[in-house]
Amino acid sequence: MMWYSGESNSIGNIGLATSTDGLAWTPYPQNPVLTPGASGEWDGNSVIEAWVIYDQGQYKMWYGGQTWTPTNQLNSFQIGYATSLDGIHWTKYSGNPVFTPGPAGSWDSMWVYRPIVIVTGSSYLMFYQGSSQSGGGRGIATSSDGIHWSRIGVINLPTSTWDSYRQRVTGVMEGAGGFLMAFDGWTGTDADPTDIGLASSTDGTNWTPYPDNPVITARSSTWDGGGIGYPMVVLVNNQYYVYFSAYPANSLNKNIGVAVLPASQYPIPEYTSMQFMLVGAVLATAGCLAFLNREARAKHRPR
């Protein structure tokens, strides 16, 4: 199952697709499965970037909700929560949003978005992106119920030449030896193509990039020549299935692709000889769930 972001007339919605082999996908006929709230609500203009897990007998979704100004500029970006028994019919939490910007002067005081949630023992761990007037970064929060969150720190992910300009963390999975991250990055300007790298961590805070990053680079073909990004990874029979969004050169229209990487060729120390227990719907979660980002117009969301 894949939950993905789709956009029409600048309005973001969340859809569902299913597959028997992870390659050929069929959109749910009654898409979208999650839509924006009413005008004036915290998610009244767009809902995007869903992360889904199956936990305690139900599907749980964390997602980004947006409001815009009258001139279609991003006004607010916060994180909400919804639940479902079948992954199709969703009930938004009545107390949304469950995660809001930090206090004035903090690095995430303006927007919080792009939630990645995994189960660790009896609690939940959220990796998220934050922005302020002067910049932004990536943080970690914890919760006992997935609703009430406490910030616990920031992510330290070193850069190198290929991702020296900017990084986006879009997928994290937990295994017996620690965490595996999929992220994208680029160098120079926003116009440069994005590429995809991997990193590992034992504590979720300090990350070691794979030394031969990037593992997937943009090509000059018609559908992905402009850049590839928003990666999520599934380990299947000693192969990484890396799902990602891609766009042609000189276009913001995105599509979804997949690359297969032999685990033996791209060894991550903590994961080389183990099977993942996927617990977050990162393009593939809980072993069978997946979230993929597909958004046509990036102007409504910080990169």
N, C-alpha and C positions, 0 to 999 in steps of 0.2 A: 504494500500500500504506500502510495506517495501523496503527500500533501504539498501543494505548490502554490506560489503566488502568481496571480494573473491580473492583468490590468487592461481596462477598456475605458476610453474617454477619461483617462487620468484617475480612475477609481480603482483601487486595489481590492481584490477579493481573494479568497483561498479556495482552491479546488482540490479534488481527489482523483487519483488515477490508480489503476490496479494492473498487475502483471503476474504471469506465471513463471517468467524466467529472468526478470529484472532488465530486460532489453526492449521488448515490445509492450507498450503501455496503452491502456484504454481509459480515457477520461470518463468519469462518472457522468451519466447522461443528464442528471439534474444539477450539475455544477452551477454556481459555486456552493460549497457546503458551509462556508462562513462568510458573512457579508458585513459591511460597516453598520454601525449603530445609527440611531436617528440623528437628524441634524442638531448640532449643539452638544452631542455627547462626546466623550473623550476619544472615541474611535469612529466619529461620525463621517469622516471622509475616506478612510482607507483602512483595511486590515491586511497585513502582509507578514512574511517571514515566520510562519508557524513552525513550532517544534512540538512533536507529538511523541508520547510514550504510552505504552500499555502497562498499567500499574494498578494492582488491587482490584482487578475485575473491570476496569474501565479505561477508555482512552482519555488522556489528559493533554491538553494543548496550551502552550504559552505562545503568544503572538504579539506583534507590534500593531498599535493603533495610532492613527494620525488624525490631526485636524489641520486645516489649511486656512490661510488668510483669504480675504476676498479676491486677492490677485494671484491665488493658487501657489503661494509660497508656504513652506512647511511652518506651522505654528507650534504644534506640540507632537511629541513622539514618546509613548509610554508602553508598558507591557501589561497585557491582560491574560486572563485564564479562562478556559472553557473545558467542559467534560462531555463525553459521549459514550454510549454503550455499544455503538456499532461503527464509529469512525466517520459516520455520515451526518447524523443529526446531532447538532452541538447545542449545549446550553451554556451561555456566558455566565460567569460568576457575577452575582448581583453586586458585589463590592468592588468591581473593577474600577480602575486599574490596580493590579496587585503590586506593581513595582514602578515607582515614580522617580523623577530626577532627584539628585542629592541636594544638600543645602547650598545656599548662595556661596560662591567662591570655590566650590569643589570642582573636580575635573569632569564630573557628570551632572553638572547643575542645570543643563539646558534640555538634553534629551537622553533617554535610555531606550535601547532597542536591540534587536538581533539576539533573542534569548536562546541559550543552549542549556537544556536541563537534563541532568542524569541523577539516578538514584544511587546514593552511597550509604549502605547500611540502612539505618532507619530515617535518614534525612535526604533532602534534595540539595543538589549543588547547581547553581546557575552561573554560567559564563555569559557575559553581556558586553555590549558596546555602549559607551557613554560619550557625550559631547558637552562642551562648554563654549562660551564666547571666545576663549583663547585657544581651544584645541579639543583634545579628548583622549580616550584610551580604552582599555579593556579591563573589566573588573570581575570579581567573583562574589557571589552572595550565597547564603545558606538558608534553609527553611525546614521546619519539621512537618509542614503540611502542604507545601507548594503554593501557599497563599501569602503567608506572612514571612517577609524576607529580611535578613540582616546582612549588610555588607561586611566582608571579611578581608578584602585585599584587592590587589591589582595583578594582572598577568605580566610577567616579564618574558618577552619573546624577542631575542636578539635579531637584529637585521643584518643583511649582507648586501652585496651590490644589487642583486636582482630585485630586492624588496625594500630598498633604502628609502623610497619616497613614502610608501604607505603599505600597511598590512590590514587584512580583514580576516578575523577568525570566524569561521562559519560551521565548523564541525569538531566536536570533541567526543571521544568514546573512552570508556573505562574498561580495563582488563585487570587480571590478577597482579600484574607488575606495575601498574600506574595508568597513565592516560596517553592517548594518541590524539593528535590534533591535525586537522586539515585546514589550510589557510591559503589565501591568495595575496599577492603583492605585486608592486610595480615600482619602477624607478623613473625619475624625471618629472613628469607632469601627469595630470589627469588624462591626457590624451594618449599616453603610452599604453600598450596592451598589458593586461594582467596575466600572470602565470600562477601556477599552483605548487605549493610545497607541503611537506609533512614535518611534524615535530613531536617529541615525546617528553613526558614529565613524570616524576614519581610523586609530586605533591600537588599538581594542578596549578601552581603559581609560577615556578621557574621551569622554563621550557628549553629543550635542546633541539634546534633545527636539524633535520637530516642533512649531512654534509654535502650531498650532491643535489640539493635543491637548485632550481625547481624541478619537480618530477614530471610535470606536464606543462608544455608551453603552447602559446597561441600559434596557430598556423595561418597560412595565407589563403585558406579556402574561403568559399563564399559565406559559410555560416558561422565560422569562429575566428576569422582573421582579425577582428577588432579586439579580441581578448577573451579569456576564460576565467571564471571565478566561482565563488560561492560553493566550494567543494564539500562534499560529505562522503565518507568512506565506509564500505562494508567489507569485512573479511569473509570470503567464500572459498573454502577448499584451498587454502594457501595462496589465494589471489585477492588483491585489493580491487574491489569495484569502486571506482571514484566517479561519482555523479557530479556534474557541474553545469552551470549556465554559460552560454557563449553568445557572442553577437558578432555580426559582420563588421568589417571596417566601415566607418562613416555611418553607423546606424546604432540606435538604442534598442532595437527589437531583439529580444533574447529568446533563445531556444535551450533545450536541455540535452546534454550529451553524457556519455559514459566512456571511461577509459579503464582498461584492465591492466593492472600492474602485478607482476609476480612478486609475492612476498619475499622470496629468496633474493631477488634483485634489488629490492628496496628495504633492507633490514632495519627495523626499529628495535633496538636492544630489548626492551621490555616485552615485545610482542612476537619475536621471531618464531618461537616454537609453541605458541599458545593459541587457543581458540578464543575469540572475543565473546564476551557476554555483553551484547549491545543493549543499552538501556535508555537511549535517547532517540527521538526520531529525527535524526540528522539525515537526511537523505537516506537513511536506513537505520532503523532503530529496533530495539527490543528484538533484534534478529530478523524482524519481518516488516518493520515500519520504515517509512522513508519520508523525508521532507526535501523538496527541491525548490530552489528559488527561480521563478520565471517572471521577470518584471520588465515591462516594455519601456518605462520612462523613469529614469533615475533621479529626475529633478526633485521629486517629492521625498527623497530619502537621502540622508547623508551617506557618503561612501565609506 
